[in-house]
Each structure stands twice: as structure tokens, then as C-alpha cells.
Amino acid sequence: MRDALSKILVRHGVSDSSVIVLTGDHGYELFDSFRSQCPEQFINAGIAEQNMIGMAAGMAKIGFRPYIYGLSAFIPMRVLEQIKIDLAHDALPAILIGDGAGLVYSHLGSSHQCTEDIAATRAIPNLEIYSPCDSRELDLCFSSARESKTTAYIRIGKADRGEVHSNDIHNWKKGDLIKVADADEEANAVGTLKLAFIATGSMVRTALNLKINSFTGAEVWSVPTLKPINRDQILAISEKIRTFVVLEEHSVFGGLGSIVAEILSESGRSNVLRIGIQDRFSEKCGSYEYLLKEHQLDENSISIKIYRFTSTTA
């Protein structure tokens, strides 16, 4: 998705001179094309992320459209107070880009892994939250954030999990879930486990793999917008699906699993299995795939959790 992000930044910068890209000394190669084509619209604010948010707020107040880039561990986590007071309080139209969300900076340890950003930003008013699963959803999220009249945070996992959507997405409204796979009705007819995977970001690809390899009777839904989210659509899905399996590369506290559980519980419905990062830091450094296994977010571990959950709730 980084290549797609680079192209989006160039496209927006070339077409709109008010777009200013700010970075906290990260993403050099990512910005090569942008700096070449829009040299006057790029600012490296250095390792001073809190000051960078203040700069962006000032620019937004005089008519610029700041795009603020950093690793998710720093944007938004290091600058939450500045996002809250400098940007969101006045609903300033700035776009925060958090790259490397989740576990993908695996070798750099817990200081650079970011598994709590959704929970930390959800409670801030006037702040939209996006979590695209591939390049097409990334384009969709940027278009939505640009049209917004408030602050937006776009959460990007750096790992390339491959494209989920084979075609451009049409007739989508902000907050909507996107169905990426239907249940195999023939499998359902012979008693295959029927459930709905509700996933966001990198875990949408995992959900698709699980459906193909183990749970053919499952639907798969992608959630590119975490705030706002279409509550009525989730309730409508729950009318025909008994069990929700929510997948996210984020803490089980305060993320997509919490959002879905809150919506369903307030309507007297349940049977939600939240699969994400448990209440702990990574114990060891290693590859991205290794850390997915350590946190039981690999396909085998998830399958075991689903079978255990459904056997106790049947």
C-alpha cells in the first residue's frame, strides 16, 4: 500500500496546491515522487512530532490542507494531546497518516509496534478513523477524508498482504462495511458453520484465507471506516448471522471488536468473538509472521479459537 500511498499524495498535491505534506523525519523514499513534483508542498518537521501537529493546525486555519505522516507509534500515539486540542477541538481539516500500524515493525520491539491507536483515538470528538485493507480502500478512505470538514486519522499497516478487491469500489458511503465474500450456500445446506467475519486493515486478507480454507459458509466483511460506522448495517447482518468473528491487528480493548460488541449488546444481541492482541506487549522480537503467531493471529490459531467459541455457544 505504500506505493499506492505515494501515488495518492502526488495526485492530491499536483491537483491541489493547498495540500502540504508534513513528516516527522520518516518515510524518505515514500516521498521521493512528491518532493520531485511538489517541492514547495513538503515539510520535514524533524523529530518533533508534537510541534509538527501545531504547525499543521496553524496551516489548516489559514486554508492549507495538511497531510501529517508518521509511524503509528508516533502519529497518533505520541501526539494525542496535540491532536485533541490543536486539531480536533476546532474540527480542523487535517489528515493524520499512521504508517506501520499493528505488529509490522516487529524487529523494532514494542516501542515501534502500535496496537492501541484505535482505542486511543476513538474517544476524541471530531476525529474520523479509517483503516483500509488494500490500495483500493486506501484511495476510498483518502477521498472520504478529503471531503470531510473535520480531522481524520488513516491507519495503514505497512505489510503488503496483497489486494483484497479486484475492482474499484462504487456506491460506498462513509461508515459502510464492504462485503468482500459471500457465504457458500451449498456449504451451509450441509451444515457447515455459518458465521460472519468482520475485519479491518491487514486482517481482511486473513479473514478471506480462513473462509477459503476452513469456513466456506462464512461471509467476509471489510470495515474501512471505524468512526463513523454504520450501526444499522451491523444490526442487519446480525439478523441472519448467529456468530460474529471480529479480526483486527489491534488490542481487543477499544478497537473494532469493542465497537461491534457495543452495537450488538445495546440491541440485546451477542455472540461476538473478538480476536486481536491480548492485554500484553510482545515478548520477543522477530519477523512479522513470527509475531502474528506469538499473538495468536495466525490462521491456525484463529481457527482453533473459532471452533472453541462456537462449540460453547451452539
C-alpha positions in Angstrom: 0.0 0.0 0.0 3.0 2.3 0.3 3.2 2.6 -3.5 -0.5 3.4 -3.6 0.0 6.0 -0.8 2.8 7.7 -2.7 0.7 8.0 -5.8 -2.3 9.3 -3.9 -0.1 12.0 -2.2 1.3 13.1 -5.6 -2.2 13.1 -7.2 -3.6 15.3 -4.4 -0.6 17.6 -4.3 -0.5 18.2 -8.0 -4.2 18.9 -8.2 -4.4 21.0 -5.1 -1.7 23.4 -4.1 -3.2 23.8 -0.6 -2.1 20.2 0.2 1.0 20.3 2.4 2.7 17.0 3.4 4.5 17.1 6.8 6.7 14.3 8.1 8.4 13.7 11.4 11.7 12.6 9.8 10.2 9.4 8.4 9.3 7.9 5.0 12.1 9.3 2.9 11.7 7.0 -0.2 7.9 7.2 0.1 8.1 11.0 -0.6 10.6 10.9 -3.5 7.9 11.4 -6.1 6.0 14.0 -4.1 9.1 16.1 -3.4 10.1 15.9 -7.0 6.7 17.1 -8.3 5.6 19.3 -5.4 8.8 20.6 -3.8 7.2 23.6 -2.2 4.5 21.5 -0.5 6.7 19.2 1.6 8.0 19.9 5.1 10.2 17.7 7.2 9.5 18.9 10.7 12.2 16.6 12.1 11.9 14.5 15.3 9.5 17.0 16.8 6.1 15.4 16.2 4.2 17.5 18.8 5.4 20.7 17.2 4.5 19.3 13.8 0.9 19.0 14.8 0.9 22.6 16.0 2.4 23.6 12.6 -0.3 21.7 10.8 -3.1 23.3 12.9 -1.8 26.7 12.0 -1.7 25.9 8.4 -5.2 24.4 8.4 -6.5 27.6 10.0 -5.2 29.7 7.1 -6.6 27.5 4.3 -4.0 24.8 3.8 -4.8 21.0 3.8 -2.1 19.4 6.0 -1.3 15.7 5.5 0.7 14.6 8.5 2.7 11.5 8.2 4.5 9.3 10.8 4.7 5.8 12.2 1.6 4.9 14.1 3.6 4.7 17.3 4.2 8.4 16.9 1.2 9.6 14.8 -1.2 9.4 16.6 0.2 7.9 19.8 3.0 10.4 20.7 0.8 13.4 19.9 -2.6 12.6 21.3 -2.9 15.8 23.3 -2.0 17.9 20.3 -4.4 16.1 18.1 -7.2 16.6 20.6 -6.5 20.3 21.4 -4.8 21.7 18.3 -6.8 19.9 15.6 -9.9 18.0 16.7 -11.1 20.6 19.2 -11.7 23.0 16.3 -12.5 20.3 13.8 -9.7 21.4 11.5 -9.5 19.6 8.1 -6.2 17.8 8.5 -5.4 14.2 7.6 -3.2 12.1 10.0 -1.4 9.2 8.3 -0.2 6.5 10.7 2.0 4.0 8.9 3.1 0.6 10.2 0.1 0.1 12.5 -0.1 -3.2 14.3 2.9 -5.5 14.6 4.6 -4.9 11.3 7.6 -3.1 12.8 8.3 -6.4 14.5 12.1 -6.3 14.8 12.0 -2.8 16.5 10.1 -4.0 19.5 7.1 -2.7 21.4 8.2 0.9 21.2 7.5 0.8 17.4 4.6 -1.6 17.4 1.2 0.1 17.6 -1.7 -1.9 18.8 -3.7 0.7 20.8 -4.2 3.6 18.4 -7.9 2.9 17.6 -8.8 2.7 21.3 -6.8 5.9 22.0 -8.4 8.0 19.2 -12.0 6.7 19.3 -12.9 8.9 22.2 -11.7 12.1 20.7 -14.6 14.1 19.3 -14.4 15.4 15.7 -11.9 12.8 14.7 -12.8 10.2 12.0 -10.9 6.9 11.9 -10.1 4.9 8.7 -8.5 1.5 8.4 -8.1 0.4 4.7 -7.3 -3.2 3.8 -5.7 -2.6 0.4 -4.9 0.1 -2.1 -8.4 0.5 -3.4 -9.8 1.0 0.1 -6.9 3.4 0.8 -7.9 5.5 -2.2 -11.5 5.4 -0.9 -10.5 6.5 2.6 -8.4 9.4 1.3 -11.2 10.6 -0.9 -13.6 10.5 2.1 -11.2 12.2 4.4 -10.6 15.0 1.9 -14.3 15.6 1.6 -14.7 15.7 5.4 -14.8 19.0 7.2 -13.1 17.7 10.3 -9.9 15.9 11.3 -9.2 12.4 10.1 -6.8 9.6 11.0 -5.9 6.9 8.4 -4.4 3.8 9.9 -2.1 1.9 7.5 -0.4 -1.5 8.0 2.9 -1.4 6.2 3.0 -5.1 5.5 1.8 -5.9 2.0 -0.9 -8.5 2.4 -2.0 -8.3 -1.2 -5.1 -6.8 -2.8 -8.5 -7.8 -1.4 -10.7 -6.0 -4.0 -10.2 -6.9 -7.7 -12.2 -3.9 -8.9 -12.7 -0.3 -7.9 -15.4 0.2 -5.1 -18.5 2.0 -6.1 -21.6 3.3 -4.3 -19.9 3.3 -0.9 -20.9 5.7 1.8 -18.7 6.7 4.7 -19.2 4.3 7.6 -20.4 1.4 5.4 -19.0 -2.1 5.7 -18.0 -3.7 2.4 -18.8 -7.3 1.7 -15.8 -9.0 0.1 -17.0 -12.6 0.1 -20.4 -14.3 0.2 -21.2 -17.4 2.1 -21.1 -20.7 0.2 -24.8 -21.6 0.3 -24.2 -25.1 -0.7 -21.8 -25.5 2.2 -24.5 -24.0 4.5 -27.0 -26.5 3.2 -24.9 -29.4 4.6 -24.4 -27.9 8.0 -21.1 -26.0 7.6 -20.6 -23.5 10.3 -22.3 -20.2 9.4 -20.7 -17.0 10.6 -19.6 -13.5 9.6 -16.0 -12.4 9.6 -15.9 -8.6 10.4 -12.3 -7.5 9.8 -10.3 -4.4 9.2 -6.9 -3.5 7.8 -4.5 -6.3 7.4 -6.8 -8.9 8.9 -9.3 -8.7 6.0 -6.9 -10.8 3.9 -6.6 -13.3 6.8 -10.4 -13.5 7.0 -10.6 -14.3 3.3 -8.0 -17.0 3.7 -9.9 -18.5 6.6 -13.1 -18.5 4.7 -11.5 -20.2 1.7 -9.5 -22.8 3.6 -11.8 -23.6 6.6 -15.1 -21.7 6.9 -16.7 -21.8 3.5 -20.1 -21.0 5.0 -18.8 -17.6 6.2 -19.4 -14.1 4.9 -16.5 -11.7 5.0 -16.9 -8.0 5.6 -14.3 -5.3 5.5 -14.5 -2.2 7.7 -12.6 0.7 6.2 -14.3 3.3 8.5 -14.2 2.7 12.2 -15.6 6.1 13.2 -18.2 6.7 12.0 -19.6 3.2 11.4 -22.9 2.1 10.0 -24.7 0.7 13.1 -27.8 -0.3 11.1 -25.8 -2.4 8.7 -24.2 -4.3 11.5 -27.6 -5.0 13.1 -29.0 -6.1 9.7 -26.1 -8.6 9.3 -26.9 -9.9 12.8 -30.4 -10.7 11.8 -29.2 -13.6 9.6 -25.9 -14.5 11.1 -25.6 -16.1 14.5 -21.9 -15.6 15.2 -19.6 -12.6 14.5 -15.9 -13.2 14.4 -14.1 -9.8 14.6 -10.5 -9.7 13.4 -8.1 -6.8 14.0 -4.4 -6.3 14.3 -5.1 -4.2 17.4 -5.8 -4.6 21.1 -9.0 -6.4 21.9 -9.8 -3.4 24.1 -11.3 -0.4 22.4 -11.0 -1.4 18.8 -13.3 -2.9 16.1 -14.3 -5.8 18.3 -15.4 -3.5 21.1 -17.3 -1.3 18.6 -19.2 -4.3 17.2 -19.9 -5.8 20.7 -21.2 -2.4 21.9 -23.6 -2.1 19.0 -24.9 -5.6 19.3 -25.1 -5.6 23.2 -27.1 -2.3 23.1 -29.6 -4.1 20.9 -29.8 -7.2 23.0 -27.7 -9.4 20.8 -24.4 -11.1 21.4 -22.3 -14.0 20.2 -19.2 -11.9 19.2 -15.8 -13.4 19.2 -13.2 -10.7 19.4 -9.8 -11.7 18.1 -6.9 -9.3 18.4 -4.0 -8.5 20.6 -4.5 -9.5 24.2 -3.6 -7.3 27.2 0.2 -7.5 26.8 3.2 -6.4 24.9 5.2 -8.5 22.5 7.6 -10.8 24.5 10.2 -11.2 21.7 11.4 -9.5 18.5 11.2 -11.4 15.2 9.6 -11.4 11.8 6.1 -10.1 11.2 4.9 -13.7 10.7 6.5 -14.7 13.9 4.8 -12.0 15.9 1.4 -12.9 14.4 1.9 -16.4 15.8 3.1 -15.1 19.2 -0.1 -13.1 19.5 -2.2 -16.0 18.0 -3.3 -14.0 15.0 -2.1 -16.6 12.5 -4.7 -18.6 10.6 -4.3 -21.8 12.6 -4.6 -20.1 16.0 -7.7 -18.2 14.9 -9.3 -21.3 13.6 -8.9 -23.1 16.9 -10.4 -20.1 18.7 -13.4 -20.1 16.4 -14.1 -23.8 16.9 -13.8 -23.5 20.7 -16.1 -20.5 20.8 -18.8 -21.9 18.6 -18.7 -25.2 20.4 -19.6 -23.4 23.7 -22.2 -21.1 22.2 -24.0 -23.6 19.9 
